[in-house]
Structure formats: C-alpha cells, structure tokens
C-alpha cells in the first residue's frame, strides 16, 4: 500500500516515534476525543508504513494468531474486531476468540482507512531526541531535523538478552548458525535434515520449534525450568482492578517492579502450543529438555558442540536464542540526552513516570514496556497500549493537566 509521505514542516505540535500497534492505538484514542488534533501531529518510522515491524515479526515466525483475545486491538471500540470478523468467524481461534494474524492485520488496515491515517507516517528514522528549553528537536537519519512541542515514544524497543556463554565462545562461527530469535526468518530457511537447538521456553520458541519441524528439521527445545503452559503471558486479572488496584496502591516502585516480574514469570507457551510440541516429540521430530542450561558451546567441523549444566553434551547445526528481551531506559539511545537533561529515578531499567506517563520535567511521554511501572505487567501488550492511551490522551488535549510527582502520587 504505497502512500505519499507528508511534507516535513519545520515544527509540529506532537511527534510520535514508531508506527506500531501502540502508536496506532494512541492516535485513534486521541482523535476520538479531539478530532481537531488531526494535522497537528506526525508519526516517524523508518519503514514509512504502519505496523511494518509487527508484520515482519509475525510473518518471520509463521505465527497463525495472536495471544490476546479479540477485545484487544487499536480501535477505541472494544467490539470493533468482533464486528469486523462477523463474516470470518473461522479466523477467531479458541478458547477466547484469538484473532488470526491476517484478520488482525486487515482490521488494522480498516482502522487506518476509517480514521484516514494512511499519509501520517514519515519514512524517517529518528536518531536523536534533543531536549530544548521548550519541547524537542528530532534529528533524522538524513540530517534533517524537526521541532516538536511534545513527543510520544511508542517504539516498544527492548534490549536482547544474550546468555553469558555466548560471549565466551572462542571459535569463529558463521553468524547465521547462532542468532537471537528476533533475527530468525523462517521464510528464508531450508532446514531439511538439520539439527536445531532452541534455547528458551516462551511462545516464540514454540513458534520457532514448530516452524523448524515443518521445514524438516530435528528440534531440541532447551528450557532452564519446566515448560510452562498458560493462556496469556500475564493473568487476565492484570487487565482490570482485580490485580491493578493493589499494584497502583503500592508506592514502593521496587515492589512494583517485583510484581511485574512475578506476573510475567519468565516465558510460557499456550496450552495449545504445549500440546502441539509434545505431539511432535512423540512423533519423533524433536525433544524437550527441561531444567537444562548451556554452560559452553564450541563451533567445530561445521557444527556446534554444546555442554550443559548437567554434564550432558549435544551436537547441533544451529542454535536459536529465544531468551527474550529486557526493557532498559538507560540503554535506549534516543533517551540518553533526555536522561542527562532531566534525570529521574530508574528501577530495574524502568523509569518512574508521572501518572500520565509523562517524563517528569518535560513533555515526553512513553508507551510500551518502558511504562510498566505505571501500567503494570501488560504494558508491552495490546491491552497495555489501550491503558497507556487512556492515561496520555487527557494530558495531550489539556496540556494544563499537571500531576503530582510520582513519588507522592
């Protein structure tokens, strides 16, 4: 879907960095409350298109449907997806009407057209966010820059978690033979007869395992604990007052950080995925090693030799690290100058924002995993995008909304 990118003005009221589901959710919520804001903001994304990174990740891993139920999507009307799916009921998967990938993508395209958002994405990468006395200067990769009174960072970027043993591999090895799950694209691989070792027990490792087996590989799934089967990556109680009431009542942010980690509790697969994996193991296509961790790996004679903490040894042709990622505000390049100009407390990588998700001292708002201390464990998910939008929109349409500093909130 080719569209004409907007001409770049010298300054705008609001700049939104990132064109993913969080950004799209925020804009529909903003325009629902204040249609006149149209024309006062632009979205910046290197692809120049809505949802390009999301589409790439889902396609690369052959993901058939989302893990979030049908009520979670970028349209402000929670029933929009069900209504949209009326003629396509077979694309809603049990047990909670999980939308198929194509269905969700089509709904998002429908939202983009209905709200007339096709031409809002500037095909430019923001490389630097410079805080000014009032507002920000956004520096773009081509050397251009633009002034913005307010900025929303909606990239949901996180840092890849790479296990220690990777840094201790002494031998040279081909880069495609050991990579993080985010660098794997199943569509480009022919794996017939290959032995693939996948490290990690989350849903991504499940998709990778199924995708590799479908392409003829023998797969070994290595998990540092037992394979956990859960419908969602955090209990549904975290979507409403059931758990969030106690979370927001907790004024100790160290405690909040622990609550987030306990709620997400490492990686888990859905019960359906667990069943599919166990069936594949029984059919002889792979194996699952629980309570097992790699301590050393060596690239020898065109394959990996891997040693584990229980002294067992394996050989394989590829290793994929499905070891997740971590949100860390201090490791986000775009936020370095903001951190220097407006130092704020950070707890386990997460910044303490005000209750509008505003960075204290300036007009920068954060969405996604970096806002978890104010949103809860589902901050990075689609439900988190809606919760973040509901907090940020009032501060954008009424800039006079001044909130107490989070320490006293």
ZANU-18193 format. One record per residue (C-alpha): residue number from 1; residue in one letter; x, y, z. Coordinates in steps of 0.5 Angstrom, whole numbers, padded with zeros to 4 digits. Example, Ala and Ser with C-alpha at 12.3 -4.5 7.8 and 13.67 -1.06 7.14 Angstrom:
<pts>
+-----+------+-------+-------+-------+
| pos | code |    c1 |    c2 |    c3 |
+-----+------+-------+-------+-------+
|   1 |    A |  0025 | -0009 |  0016 |
|   2 |    S |  0027 | -0002 |  0014 |
+-----+------+-------+-------+-------+
</pts>
This chain:
<pts>
+-----+------+-------+-------+-------+
| pos | code |    c1 |    c2 |    c3 |
+-----+------+-------+-------+-------+
|   1 |    X |  0000 |  0000 |  0000 |
|   2 |    X |  0004 |  0006 | -0003 |
|   3 |    X |  0002 |  0013 |  0000 |
|   4 |    X |  0005 |  0020 | -0001 |
|   5 |    X |  0009 |  0021 |  0006 |
|   6 |    X |  0008 |  0028 |  0009 |
|   7 |    X |  0012 |  0034 |  0007 |
|   8 |    X |  0016 |  0036 |  0013 |
|   9 |    X |  0014 |  0042 |  0017 |
|  10 |    X |  0020 |  0046 |  0021 |
|  11 |    X |  0016 |  0045 |  0027 |
|  12 |    X |  0010 |  0041 |  0030 |
|  13 |    X |  0005 |  0040 |  0036 |
|  14 |    X |  0006 |  0033 |  0037 |
|  15 |    X |  0011 |  0028 |  0034 |
|  16 |    X |  0010 |  0020 |  0035 |
|  17 |    X |  0016 |  0016 |  0034 |
|  18 |    X |  0014 |  0009 |  0032 |
|  19 |    X |  0009 |  0007 |  0027 |
|  20 |    X |  0007 |  0000 |  0031 |
|  21 |    X |  0000 | -0002 |  0035 |
|  22 |    X |  0002 |  0002 |  0041 |
|  23 |    X |  0002 |  0009 |  0036 |
|  24 |    X | -0004 |  0007 |  0032 |
|  25 |    X | -0008 |  0006 |  0039 |
|  26 |    X | -0006 |  0012 |  0042 |
|  27 |    X | -0008 |  0016 |  0035 |
|  28 |    X | -0015 |  0013 |  0035 |
|  29 |    X | -0016 |  0015 |  0042 |
|  30 |    X | -0013 |  0022 |  0041 |
|  31 |    X | -0018 |  0023 |  0035 |
|  32 |    X | -0024 |  0020 |  0038 |
|  33 |    X | -0023 |  0025 |  0044 |
|  34 |    X | -0020 |  0031 |  0040 |
|  35 |    X | -0022 |  0030 |  0032 |
|  36 |    X | -0019 |  0037 |  0031 |
|  37 |    X | -0012 |  0035 |  0033 |
|  38 |    X | -0011 |  0032 |  0026 |
|  39 |    X | -0006 |  0036 |  0022 |
|  40 |    X | -0002 |  0037 |  0029 |
|  41 |    X |  0002 |  0031 |  0029 |
|  42 |    X |  0006 |  0027 |  0025 |
|  43 |    X |  0009 |  0019 |  0026 |
|  44 |    X |  0016 |  0018 |  0025 |
|  45 |    X |  0018 |  0011 |  0023 |
|  46 |    X |  0024 |  0008 |  0018 |
|  47 |    X |  0019 |  0004 |  0014 |
|  48 |    X |  0014 |  0010 |  0012 |
|  49 |    X |  0009 |  0005 |  0014 |
|  50 |    X |  0004 |  0003 |  0019 |
|  51 |    X |  0006 | -0004 |  0023 |
|  52 |    X |  0011 | -0006 |  0019 |
|  53 |    X |  0016 | -0009 |  0024 |
|  54 |    X |  0010 | -0012 |  0027 |
|  55 |    X |  0008 | -0015 |  0021 |
|  56 |    X |  0015 | -0017 |  0019 |
|  57 |    X |  0016 | -0021 |  0026 |
|  58 |    X |  0009 | -0025 |  0026 |
|  59 |    X |  0011 | -0027 |  0018 |
|  60 |    X |  0018 | -0029 |  0020 |
|  61 |    X |  0016 | -0034 |  0026 |
|  62 |    X |  0010 | -0036 |  0022 |
|  63 |    X |  0005 | -0034 |  0027 |
|  64 |    X | -0002 | -0036 |  0026 |
|  65 |    X | -0006 | -0032 |  0031 |
|  66 |    X | -0005 | -0027 |  0037 |
|  67 |    X | -0004 | -0029 |  0044 |
|  68 |    X | -0009 | -0023 |  0046 |
|  69 |    X | -0017 | -0024 |  0046 |
|  70 |    X | -0021 | -0020 |  0041 |
|  71 |    X | -0022 | -0014 |  0045 |
|  72 |    X | -0015 | -0012 |  0045 |
|  73 |    X | -0013 | -0008 |  0038 |
|  74 |    X | -0012 | -0001 |  0036 |
|  75 |    X | -0019 |  0001 |  0035 |
|  76 |    X | -0022 |  0005 |  0041 |
|  77 |    X | -0029 |  0001 |  0041 |
|  78 |    X | -0027 | -0006 |  0044 |
|  79 |    X | -0032 | -0009 |  0040 |
|  80 |    X | -0029 | -0007 |  0033 |
|  81 |    X | -0026 | -0013 |  0032 |
|  82 |    X | -0031 | -0018 |  0033 |
|  83 |    X | -0036 | -0014 |  0029 |
|  84 |    X | -0030 | -0014 |  0023 |
|  85 |    X | -0030 | -0021 |  0024 |
|  86 |    X | -0037 | -0023 |  0023 |
|  87 |    X | -0036 | -0026 |  0016 |
|  88 |    X | -0030 | -0029 |  0018 |
|  89 |    X | -0031 | -0033 |  0024 |
|  90 |    X | -0027 | -0038 |  0023 |
|  91 |    X | -0021 | -0033 |  0024 |
|  92 |    X | -0022 | -0033 |  0031 |
|  93 |    X | -0019 | -0038 |  0035 |
|  94 |    X | -0021 | -0042 |  0041 |
|  95 |    X | -0021 | -0041 |  0047 |
|  96 |    X | -0022 | -0033 |  0048 |
|  97 |    X | -0023 | -0032 |  0040 |
|  98 |    X | -0016 | -0030 |  0039 |
|  99 |    X | -0016 | -0026 |  0032 |
| 100 |    X | -0012 | -0030 |  0027 |
| 101 |    X | -0006 | -0026 |  0024 |
| 102 |    X | -0009 | -0024 |  0017 |
| 103 |    X | -0015 | -0022 |  0021 |
| 104 |    X | -0012 | -0017 |  0026 |
| 105 |    X | -0008 | -0014 |  0020 |
| 106 |    X | -0014 | -0013 |  0016 |
| 107 |    X | -0017 | -0010 |  0022 |
| 108 |    X | -0011 | -0005 |  0023 |
| 109 |    X | -0012 | -0003 |  0016 |
| 110 |    X | -0019 | -0002 |  0016 |
| 111 |    X | -0018 |  0003 |  0022 |
| 112 |    X | -0012 |  0006 |  0019 |
| 113 |    X | -0017 |  0008 |  0013 |
| 114 |    X | -0023 |  0009 |  0017 |
| 115 |    X | -0019 |  0015 |  0021 |
| 116 |    X | -0015 |  0017 |  0015 |
| 117 |    X | -0009 |  0016 |  0018 |
| 118 |    X | -0005 |  0013 |  0011 |
| 119 |    X | -0001 |  0019 |  0010 |
| 120 |    X |  0001 |  0021 |  0017 |
| 121 |    X |  0008 |  0016 |  0017 |
| 122 |    X |  0014 |  0020 |  0015 |
| 123 |    X |  0019 |  0015 |  0013 |
| 124 |    X |  0025 |  0017 |  0017 |
| 125 |    X |  0029 |  0014 |  0023 |
| 126 |    X |  0029 |  0019 |  0029 |
| 127 |    X |  0037 |  0018 |  0031 |
| 128 |    X |  0037 |  0023 |  0037 |
| 129 |    X |  0032 |  0027 |  0041 |
| 130 |    X |  0035 |  0033 |  0043 |
| 131 |    X |  0031 |  0037 |  0049 |
| 132 |    X |  0030 |  0044 |  0048 |
| 133 |    X |  0028 |  0050 |  0053 |
| 134 |    X |  0021 |  0048 |  0051 |
| 135 |    X |  0020 |  0042 |  0047 |
| 136 |    X |  0025 |  0038 |  0043 |
| 137 |    X |  0029 |  0037 |  0037 |
| 138 |    X |  0028 |  0031 |  0033 |
| 139 |    X |  0034 |  0029 |  0029 |
| 140 |    X |  0033 |  0025 |  0023 |
| 141 |    X |  0038 |  0020 |  0020 |
| 142 |    X |  0039 |  0024 |  0013 |
| 143 |    X |  0041 |  0030 |  0017 |
| 144 |    X |  0034 |  0034 |  0017 |
| 145 |    X |  0031 |  0036 |  0024 |
| 146 |    X |  0024 |  0038 |  0026 |
| 147 |    X |  0022 |  0042 |  0032 |
| 148 |    X |  0016 |  0039 |  0037 |
| 149 |    X |  0013 |  0041 |  0043 |
| 150 |    X |  0011 |  0034 |  0045 |
| 151 |    X |  0014 |  0028 |  0044 |
| 152 |    X |  0011 |  0021 |  0045 |
| 153 |    X |  0016 |  0015 |  0044 |
| 154 |    X |  0012 |  0009 |  0042 |
| 155 |    X |  0017 |  0004 |  0039 |
| 156 |    X |  0017 | -0001 |  0045 |
| 157 |    X |  0024 | -0002 |  0044 |
| 158 |    X |  0028 | -0007 |  0049 |
| 159 |    X |  0035 | -0010 |  0049 |
| 160 |    X |  0036 | -0017 |  0047 |
| 161 |    X |  0038 | -0022 |  0053 |
| 162 |    X |  0044 | -0026 |  0051 |
| 163 |    X |  0047 | -0031 |  0055 |
| 164 |    X |  0054 | -0031 |  0058 |
| 165 |    X |  0056 | -0037 |  0055 |
| 166 |    X |  0055 | -0034 |  0048 |
| 167 |    X |  0061 | -0028 |  0050 |
| 168 |    X |  0066 | -0034 |  0052 |
| 169 |    X |  0065 | -0038 |  0045 |
| 170 |    X |  0073 | -0038 |  0043 |
| 171 |    X |  0072 | -0041 |  0036 |
| 172 |    X |  0070 | -0037 |  0030 |
| 173 |    X |  0063 | -0039 |  0027 |
| 174 |    X |  0058 | -0037 |  0022 |
| 175 |    X |  0053 | -0031 |  0024 |
| 176 |    X |  0047 | -0035 |  0022 |
| 177 |    X |  0049 | -0041 |  0026 |
| 178 |    X |  0048 | -0038 |  0033 |
| 179 |    X |  0043 | -0032 |  0033 |
| 180 |    X |  0037 | -0029 |  0037 |
| 181 |    X |  0030 | -0031 |  0035 |
| 182 |    X |  0029 | -0024 |  0033 |
| 183 |    X |  0034 | -0025 |  0028 |
| 184 |    X |  0031 | -0031 |  0025 |
| 185 |    X |  0026 | -0031 |  0019 |
| 186 |    X |  0023 | -0038 |  0018 |
| 187 |    X |  0021 | -0036 |  0011 |
| 188 |    X |  0028 | -0036 |  0008 |
| 189 |    X |  0031 | -0042 |  0011 |
| 190 |    X |  0031 | -0049 |  0008 |
| 191 |    X |  0032 | -0054 |  0014 |
| 192 |    X |  0031 | -0061 |  0012 |
| 193 |    X |  0036 | -0066 |  0016 |
| 194 |    X |  0039 | -0060 |  0020 |
| 195 |    X |  0039 | -0061 |  0028 |
| 196 |    X |  0037 | -0054 |  0031 |
| 197 |    X |  0037 | -0052 |  0038 |
| 198 |    X |  0033 | -0047 |  0041 |
| 199 |    X |  0034 | -0044 |  0048 |
| 200 |    X |  0028 | -0042 |  0052 |
| 201 |    X |  0021 | -0043 |  0054 |
| 202 |    X |  0017 | -0038 |  0052 |
| 203 |    X |  0012 | -0038 |  0046 |
| 204 |    X |  0017 | -0035 |  0041 |
| 205 |    X |  0021 | -0041 |  0042 |
| 206 |    X |  0015 | -0045 |  0041 |
| 207 |    X |  0013 | -0042 |  0034 |
| 208 |    X |  0021 | -0043 |  0032 |
| 209 |    X |  0020 | -0050 |  0034 |
| 210 |    X |  0014 | -0052 |  0030 |
| 211 |    X |  0017 | -0048 |  0024 |
| 212 |    X |  0023 | -0051 |  0024 |
| 213 |    X |  0020 | -0058 |  0025 |
| 214 |    X |  0015 | -0056 |  0019 |
| 215 |    X |  0021 | -0055 |  0015 |
| 216 |    X |  0024 | -0062 |  0016 |
| 217 |    X |  0029 | -0060 |  0022 |
| 218 |    X |  0030 | -0064 |  0028 |
| 219 |    X |  0029 | -0059 |  0034 |
| 220 |    X |  0031 | -0059 |  0041 |
| 221 |    X |  0028 | -0055 |  0046 |
| 222 |    X |  0032 | -0053 |  0052 |
| 223 |    X |  0029 | -0050 |  0058 |
| 224 |    X |  0032 | -0048 |  0064 |
| 225 |    X |  0026 | -0050 |  0068 |
| 226 |    X |  0020 | -0054 |  0067 |
| 227 |    X |  0015 | -0052 |  0060 |
| 228 |    X |  0010 | -0047 |  0063 |
| 229 |    X |  0003 | -0047 |  0059 |
| 230 |    X | -0001 | -0041 |  0061 |
| 231 |    X | -0006 | -0038 |  0056 |
| 232 |    X | -0004 | -0031 |  0057 |
| 233 |    X |  0003 | -0028 |  0059 |
| 234 |    X |  0000 | -0025 |  0065 |
| 235 |    X | -0006 | -0027 |  0069 |
| 236 |    X | -0013 | -0023 |  0066 |
| 237 |    X | -0013 | -0020 |  0073 |
| 238 |    X | -0008 | -0015 |  0071 |
| 239 |    X | -0013 | -0012 |  0066 |
| 240 |    X | -0017 | -0009 |  0071 |
| 241 |    X | -0018 | -0007 |  0078 |
| 242 |    X | -0017 | -0014 |  0081 |
| 243 |    X | -0010 | -0014 |  0081 |
| 244 |    X | -0008 | -0007 |  0079 |
| 245 |    X | -0012 | -0004 |  0085 |
| 246 |    X | -0006 | -0007 |  0089 |
| 247 |    X | -0001 | -0005 |  0084 |
| 248 |    X | -0003 |  0002 |  0084 |
| 249 |    X | -0003 |  0003 |  0092 |
| 250 |    X |  0004 |  0000 |  0092 |
| 251 |    X |  0008 |  0007 |  0093 |
| 252 |    X |  0015 |  0003 |  0093 |
| 253 |    X |  0017 |  0002 |  0086 |
| 254 |    X |  0022 | -0003 |  0088 |
| 255 |    X |  0016 | -0007 |  0090 |
| 256 |    X |  0012 | -0006 |  0083 |
| 257 |    X |  0018 | -0008 |  0079 |
| 258 |    X |  0018 | -0015 |  0083 |
| 259 |    X |  0010 | -0015 |  0082 |
| 260 |    X |  0011 | -0014 |  0074 |
| 261 |    X |  0017 | -0020 |  0074 |
| 262 |    X |  0013 | -0025 |  0078 |
| 263 |    X |  0006 | -0023 |  0074 |
| 264 |    X |  0010 | -0025 |  0067 |
| 265 |    X |  0014 | -0030 |  0071 |
| 266 |    X |  0019 | -0031 |  0065 |
| 267 |    X |  0017 | -0035 |  0059 |
| 268 |    X |  0011 | -0039 |  0058 |
| 269 |    X |  0007 | -0042 |  0052 |
| 270 |    X |  0000 | -0043 |  0051 |
| 271 |    X | -0004 | -0050 |  0053 |
| 272 |    X | -0005 | -0051 |  0045 |
| 273 |    X |  0002 | -0050 |  0043 |
| 274 |    X |  0005 | -0054 |  0049 |
| 275 |    X |  0000 | -0060 |  0046 |
| 276 |    X |  0003 | -0059 |  0039 |
| 277 |    X |  0010 | -0059 |  0042 |
| 278 |    X |  0009 | -0065 |  0046 |
| 279 |    X |  0006 | -0069 |  0040 |
| 280 |    X |  0012 | -0067 |  0036 |
| 281 |    X |  0016 | -0070 |  0041 |
| 282 |    X |  0012 | -0076 |  0041 |
| 283 |    X |  0012 | -0077 |  0033 |
| 284 |    X |  0020 | -0076 |  0034 |
| 285 |    X |  0021 | -0070 |  0031 |
| 286 |    X |  0024 | -0067 |  0037 |
| 287 |    X |  0026 | -0067 |  0044 |
| 288 |    X |  0024 | -0062 |  0050 |
| 289 |    X |  0030 | -0062 |  0055 |
| 290 |    X |  0027 | -0058 |  0062 |
| 291 |    X |  0032 | -0056 |  0068 |
| 292 |    X |  0037 | -0055 |  0063 |
| 293 |    X |  0042 | -0050 |  0061 |
| 294 |    X |  0048 | -0049 |  0057 |
| 295 |    X |  0055 | -0047 |  0060 |
| 296 |    X |  0059 | -0047 |  0054 |
| 297 |    X |  0059 | -0048 |  0046 |
| 298 |    X |  0064 | -0049 |  0041 |
| 299 |    X |  0064 | -0049 |  0033 |
| 300 |    X |  0068 | -0055 |  0031 |
| 301 |    X |  0068 | -0058 |  0024 |
| 302 |    X |  0062 | -0054 |  0022 |
| 303 |    X |  0057 | -0056 |  0028 |
| 304 |    X |  0056 | -0054 |  0035 |
| 305 |    X |  0058 | -0058 |  0041 |
| 306 |    X |  0055 | -0056 |  0047 |
| 307 |    X |  0056 | -0057 |  0054 |
| 308 |    X |  0050 | -0057 |  0059 |
| 309 |    X |  0050 | -0056 |  0067 |
| 310 |    X |  0048 | -0063 |  0068 |
| 311 |    X |  0055 | -0065 |  0064 |
| 312 |    X |  0051 | -0068 |  0058 |
| 313 |    X |  0054 | -0066 |  0051 |
| 314 |    X |  0050 | -0065 |  0045 |
| 315 |    X |  0051 | -0063 |  0038 |
| 316 |    X |  0047 | -0059 |  0033 |
| 317 |    X |  0048 | -0055 |  0027 |
| 318 |    X |  0044 | -0048 |  0029 |
| 319 |    X |  0043 | -0045 |  0036 |
| 320 |    X |  0037 | -0040 |  0036 |
| 321 |    X |  0037 | -0036 |  0043 |
| 322 |    X |  0029 | -0035 |  0045 |
| 323 |    X |  0032 | -0032 |  0051 |
| 324 |    X |  0027 | -0025 |  0051 |
| 325 |    X |  0029 | -0018 |  0052 |
| 326 |    X |  0029 | -0013 |  0057 |
| 327 |    X |  0027 | -0006 |  0058 |
| 328 |    X |  0032 | -0001 |  0060 |
| 329 |    X |  0031 |  0006 |  0059 |
| 330 |    X |  0039 |  0007 |  0061 |
| 331 |    X |  0040 |  0003 |  0054 |
| 332 |    X |  0035 |  0007 |  0050 |
| 333 |    X |  0040 |  0011 |  0045 |
| 334 |    X |  0034 |  0016 |  0044 |
| 335 |    X |  0033 |  0017 |  0051 |
| 336 |    X |  0041 |  0019 |  0053 |
| 337 |    X |  0040 |  0027 |  0053 |
| 338 |    X |  0033 |  0027 |  0056 |
| 339 |    X |  0036 |  0023 |  0062 |
| 340 |    X |  0042 |  0028 |  0062 |
| 341 |    X |  0038 |  0034 |  0062 |
| 342 |    X |  0032 |  0031 |  0066 |
| 343 |    X |  0035 |  0026 |  0071 |
| 344 |    X |  0029 |  0021 |  0074 |
| 345 |    X |  0029 |  0015 |  0079 |
| 346 |    X |  0030 |  0009 |  0075 |
| 347 |    X |  0028 |  0002 |  0078 |
| 348 |    X |  0031 | -0004 |  0075 |
| 349 |    X |  0031 | -0001 |  0068 |
| 350 |    X |  0024 |  0002 |  0068 |
| 351 |    X |  0023 |  0010 |  0069 |
| 352 |    X |  0019 |  0013 |  0074 |
| 353 |    X |  0014 |  0017 |  0070 |
| 354 |    X |  0008 |  0021 |  0073 |
| 355 |    X |  0001 |  0018 |  0072 |
| 356 |    X |  0000 |  0021 |  0065 |
| 357 |    X |  0006 |  0017 |  0063 |
| 358 |    X |  0010 |  0024 |  0062 |
| 359 |    X |  0017 |  0024 |  0064 |
| 360 |    X |  0018 |  0029 |  0070 |
| 361 |    X |  0021 |  0036 |  0068 |
| 362 |    X |  0019 |  0035 |  0060 |
| 363 |    X |  0013 |  0034 |  0055 |
| 364 |    X |  0016 |  0027 |  0053 |
| 365 |    X |  0011 |  0021 |  0054 |
| 366 |    X |  0013 |  0014 |  0054 |
| 367 |    X |  0009 |  0008 |  0052 |
| 368 |    X |  0010 |  0000 |  0052 |
| 369 |    X |  0015 | -0004 |  0056 |
| 370 |    X |  0018 |  0002 |  0059 |
| 371 |    X |  0012 |  0005 |  0062 |
| 372 |    X |  0011 | -0002 |  0066 |
| 373 |    X |  0011 |  0002 |  0073 |
| 374 |    X |  0005 |  0006 |  0071 |
| 375 |    X |  0001 |  0001 |  0067 |
| 376 |    X |  0003 | -0006 |  0070 |
| 377 |    X |  0006 | -0013 |  0067 |
| 378 |    X |  0002 | -0012 |  0061 |
| 379 |    X |  0005 | -0005 |  0059 |
| 380 |    X |  0008 | -0008 |  0053 |
| 381 |    X |  0002 | -0012 |  0050 |
| 382 |    X | -0004 | -0009 |  0046 |
| 383 |    X | -0008 | -0008 |  0053 |
| 384 |    X | -0002 | -0004 |  0055 |
| 385 |    X | -0003 |  0000 |  0049 |
| 386 |    X | -0010 |  0002 |  0051 |
| 387 |    X | -0009 |  0003 |  0058 |
| 388 |    X | -0003 |  0008 |  0056 |
| 389 |    X | -0007 |  0012 |  0051 |
| 390 |    X | -0012 |  0013 |  0056 |
| 391 |    X | -0007 |  0016 |  0061 |
| 392 |    X | -0003 |  0020 |  0056 |
| 393 |    X | -0009 |  0023 |  0052 |
| 394 |    X | -0012 |  0027 |  0057 |
| 395 |    X | -0005 |  0031 |  0058 |
| 396 |    X | -0005 |  0032 |  0051 |
| 397 |    X | -0012 |  0035 |  0050 |
| 398 |    X | -0011 |  0039 |  0056 |
| 399 |    X | -0004 |  0041 |  0057 |
| 400 |    X | -0005 |  0044 |  0063 |
| 401 |    X | -0006 |  0038 |  0067 |
| 402 |    X |  0000 |  0038 |  0072 |
| 403 |    X |  0000 |  0032 |  0076 |
| 404 |    X |  0004 |  0031 |  0083 |
| 405 |    X |  0011 |  0028 |  0082 |
| 406 |    X |  0010 |  0020 |  0082 |
| 407 |    X |  0014 |  0020 |  0089 |
| 408 |    X |  0008 |  0023 |  0092 |
| 409 |    X |  0003 |  0020 |  0087 |
+-----+------+-------+-------+-------+
</pts>
